[in-house]
Amino acid sequence: AEPQGSRLWYMTSDVKEIAGKSYDYIVVGGGTTGCPLAATLSQRFSVLLIERGRSPYGNPLIVDKNYYGFSLLQTDKYTSVAQSFTSEDGVSNIRGRVLGGSSAINGGIYSRARVDFVRKAGWDEEVVRDAYKWVESKIVFQPELTPWQATTEFSLLEAGILPYNGFSLEHIQGTKISGSVFDECGKRHTSADLLEAGNPKRITVLLDATVKSIIFHNTGNSNRSRAHGIRFMQSNGSSYETHEAYLKQPKDSSSWGDVILAAGALGSPQILLLSGIGPQNNLQNFNIPLVLHLKDVGKGMQDNPCIAILVDSKPQNRSPDPPQVVGIADDFKIIVEGGIIPISLNKTRITVAAKIAFPASKGQLELNNTDPRQNPAVKFNYLADEKDLEECVKMGQLLNRVAKSKSIAFFLGMEHQNKLMSTGDELRKFCRKNVRTYYHYHGGCAVGSVVDKDYRVYGVDGLRVIDGSTFSESPGTNPMATLLMLGRYQGIKILRERETV
Ligand SMILES: Cc1cc2nc3c(=O)[nH]c(=O)nc-3n(C[C@H](O)[C@H](O)[C@H](O)COP(=O)(O)OP(=O)(O)OC[C@H]3O[C@@H](n4cnc5c(N)ncnc54)[C@H](O)[C@@H]3O)c2cc1C
């Protein structure tokens, strides 16, 4: 068993211990959405939560704010807590690979989605509110501003991002201090901490195990396939050594549980494809037997285009400082944050970065090999749509105003030194050349095209996807809060569904 402090639920890295066992629910991916989902389902059902990465507990790269950003620098192919990938656009990016998922490596900003996003999603507003509050009572904190964050706050106000809204978890126009998953002692609380709110006797966490595919059986007379279990391997073991775990199958099939993919915007479409669900031609290229031709798996991939300015003129050795203050500008279309980010083990840069909240450009994800541990091929088509390019110009103008603010000059002890772009043409060129990620990528298993409004995969039984891959558009604000909420929300919905069976 893995070290887990005083935690009561069972956690192991021994794949053989789990092989052959059956559970009411199998949640694939112990990330931002998967942990609250597993915790909630465990209130009544046995749950296997299977995660390809290791434990976050006791790892300073994850839990200690002083090491914020270091986990993004130290990536390797199969075991580091962050896995790097480069999209086909040539932009380098990161995904979480640890219990807690990307909530264990991210900037920690916690901000609820607006009510219009919730309404458009068709969610029950009261259950959403309760689910947000459930998360917030456990892992969300009001930050005390660091000197650089206080400077960011003043510079955003000087740049005209008004009004000043003080501390707020809501997504409101202007400048606000946001919630954070770092507590007052600088300790990060990941989604894994939410497992403590479940029933420990019914949760089994299998770490260091990568799911290769879903096991399907044909049901009854119909030709419909039903998920029956999963195939998995030791994450750093041989891909030829495969194990299986199953869903319990009580006599009454109406009380069967589900395999639920919560493997993130890259992981969930990848597992569907590896399991034979997706566009036929992509599966044929890799000789994967077709279970269901579902053309939209991997479609609609989006990443919010970002541009950033370096505020300091050269690398220094400051303490890393994740964002605490957010500017929400241009009628919610632009989000701005500042941070101090390590660029090597002893050098940092001070940055202010802005993202396009609702990009129009979309791309796609495809398999490029059949190893579930490797990244699939993904293209986001950053700024391909002219509207995104024009929004990027506005972001550039806004960042220029922030960089030239008196607050930043005061913090640095001098005027901003770096050359700023000013004309539309210069900024367009700058955007095209320097577009990068804000790490808020999503899509690939969108509601309405791959999963239905209950997050069940179309055309098969016993299989759902619940995570960032299901977003057909960005929540506008930082997505973590809404994904934590979504795990809890869908868990509650499933429990309620089962009550009526
Ligand atoms: C560097 C960075 C900074 C960010 N900053 C912020 C921020 O400050 N605020 C904010 O709101 N958002 C932020 N985000 C975005 C946010 O963290 C993500 O959108 C969100 O965490 C995604 O949640 P998810 O549940 O969809 O996926 P994840 O949390 O990534 O979870 C997916 C899990 O599935 C596991 N998995 C994948 N494939 C398999 C497999 N085959 N078998 C077993 N397990 C598998 C992964 O290891 C991972 O643990 C940031 C993201 C990054 C990367």
The ligand as an SDF file (V2000), in Angstrom:
LIG
                    3D

 53 58  0  0  0  0  0  0  0  0999 V2000
    0.0820   24.2200  -15.6990 C   0  0  0  0  0  0  0  0  0  0  0  0
   -1.4020   24.3960  -15.5570 C   0  0  0  0  0  0  0  0  0  0  0  0
   -1.8960   25.5290  -14.9000 C   0  0  0  0  0  0  0  0  0  0  0  0
   -3.2830   25.6970  -14.7830 C   0  0  0  0  0  0  0  0  0  0  0  0
   -3.7670   26.6960  -13.9740 N   0  0  0  0  0  0  0  0  0  0  0  0
   -5.0900   26.7130  -13.6700 C   0  0  0  0  0  0  0  0  0  0  0  0
   -5.6060   27.5810  -12.6650 C   0  0  0  0  0  0  0  0  0  0  0  0
   -4.8700   28.2990  -11.9840 O   0  0  0  0  0  0  0  0  0  0  0  0
   -6.9460   27.5710  -12.4510 N   0  0  0  0  0  0  0  0  0  0  0  0
   -7.7970   26.7830  -13.1560 C   0  0  0  0  0  0  0  0  0  0  0  0
   -9.0110   26.8680  -12.9470 O   0  0  0  0  0  0  0  0  0  0  0  0
   -7.3270   25.9300  -14.1000 N   0  0  0  0  0  0  0  0  0  0  0  0
   -6.0050   25.8500  -14.3280 C   0  0  0  0  0  0  0  0  0  0  0  0
   -5.5270   24.9400  -15.2120 N   0  0  0  0  0  0  0  0  0  0  0  0
   -6.4830   24.0890  -15.9390 C   0  0  0  0  0  0  0  0  0  0  0  0
   -7.0730   22.9980  -15.0510 C   0  0  0  0  0  0  0  0  0  0  0  0
   -6.1200   22.5480  -14.1050 O   0  0  0  0  0  0  0  0  0  0  0  0
   -7.5450   21.8350  -15.9360 C   0  0  0  0  0  0  0  0  0  0  0  0
   -8.4270   22.3250  -16.9250 O   0  0  0  0  0  0  0  0  0  0  0  0
   -8.2830   20.7890  -15.1270 C   0  0  0  0  0  0  0  0  0  0  0  0
   -7.5350   20.4390  -13.9860 O   0  0  0  0  0  0  0  0  0  0  0  0
   -8.5570   19.5540  -15.9820 C   0  0  0  0  0  0  0  0  0  0  0  0
   -9.3100   18.6430  -15.2140 O   0  0  0  0  0  0  0  0  0  0  0  0
   -9.7150   17.2050  -15.7980 P   0  0  0  0  0  0  0  0  0  0  0  0
  -10.4350   16.4950  -14.7070 O   0  0  0  0  0  0  0  0  0  0  0  0
  -10.3980   17.3820  -17.1060 O   0  0  0  0  0  0  0  0  0  0  0  0
   -8.3280   16.4910  -16.1120 O   0  0  0  0  0  0  0  0  0  0  0  0
   -7.0760   16.2070  -15.1520 P   0  0  0  0  0  0  0  0  0  0  0  0
   -7.1720   16.9440  -13.8630 O   0  0  0  0  0  0  0  0  0  0  0  0
   -5.8620   16.4400  -15.9670 O   0  0  0  0  0  0  0  0  0  0  0  0
   -7.2230   14.6660  -14.7940 O   0  0  0  0  0  0  0  0  0  0  0  0
   -7.0320   13.6240  -15.7060 C   0  0  0  0  0  0  0  0  0  0  0  0
   -6.3770   12.4740  -14.9270 C   0  0  0  0  0  0  0  0  0  0  0  0
   -6.4730   11.2830  -15.6910 O   0  0  0  0  0  0  0  0  0  0  0  0
   -5.2550   10.5780  -15.6090 C   0  0  0  0  0  0  0  0  0  0  0  0
   -5.1620    9.7190  -16.8020 N   0  0  0  0  0  0  0  0  0  0  0  0
   -5.0800   10.1200  -18.0950 C   0  0  0  0  0  0  0  0  0  0  0  0
   -5.0270    9.0530  -18.9130 N   0  0  0  0  0  0  0  0  0  0  0  0
   -5.0980    7.9530  -18.1190 C   0  0  0  0  0  0  0  0  0  0  0  0
   -5.0870    6.5460  -18.3700 C   0  0  0  0  0  0  0  0  0  0  0  0
   -5.0100    6.0580  -19.6100 N   0  0  0  0  0  0  0  0  0  0  0  0
   -5.1530    5.6960  -17.3120 N   0  0  0  0  0  0  0  0  0  0  0  0
   -5.2330    6.1660  -16.0350 C   0  0  0  0  0  0  0  0  0  0  0  0
   -5.2360    7.4910  -15.7400 N   0  0  0  0  0  0  0  0  0  0  0  0
   -5.1840    8.3680  -16.7700 C   0  0  0  0  0  0  0  0  0  0  0  0
   -4.1980   11.6770  -15.5430 C   0  0  0  0  0  0  0  0  0  0  0  0
   -2.9850   11.2030  -15.0150 O   0  0  0  0  0  0  0  0  0  0  0  0
   -4.8980   12.7170  -14.6690 C   0  0  0  0  0  0  0  0  0  0  0  0
   -4.6240   12.5180  -13.2950 O   0  0  0  0  0  0  0  0  0  0  0  0
   -4.1610   24.7500  -15.3620 C   0  0  0  0  0  0  0  0  0  0  0  0
   -3.6670   23.6260  -16.0190 C   0  0  0  0  0  0  0  0  0  0  0  0
   -2.2910   23.4210  -16.0960 C   0  0  0  0  0  0  0  0  0  0  0  0
   -1.7790   22.1830  -16.8000 C   0  0  0  0  0  0  0  0  0  0  0  0
  1  2  1  0
  2  3  1  0
  2 52  2  0
  3  4  2  0
  4  5  1  0
  4 50  1  0
  5  6  2  0
  6  7  1  0
  6 13  1  0
  7  8  2  0
  7  9  1  0
  9 10  1  0
 10 11  2  0
 10 12  1  0
 12 13  2  0
 13 14  1  0
 14 15  1  0
 14 50  1  0
 15 16  1  0
 16 17  1  0
 16 18  1  0
 18 19  1  0
 18 20  1  0
 20 21  1  0
 20 22  1  0
 22 23  1  0
 23 24  1  0
 24 25  2  0
 24 26  1  0
 24 27  1  0
 27 28  1  0
 28 29  2  0
 28 30  1  0
 28 31  1  0
 31 32  1  0
 32 33  1  0
 33 34  1  0
 33 48  1  0
 34 35  1  0
 35 36  1  0
 35 46  1  0
 36 37  1  0
 36 45  1  0
 37 38  2  0
 38 39  1  0
 39 40  1  0
 39 45  2  0
 40 41  1  0
 40 42  2  0
 42 43  1  0
 43 44  2  0
 44 45  1  0
 46 47  1  0
 46 48  1  0
 48 49  1  0
 50 51  2  0
 51 52  1  0
 52 53  1  0
M  END
$$$$
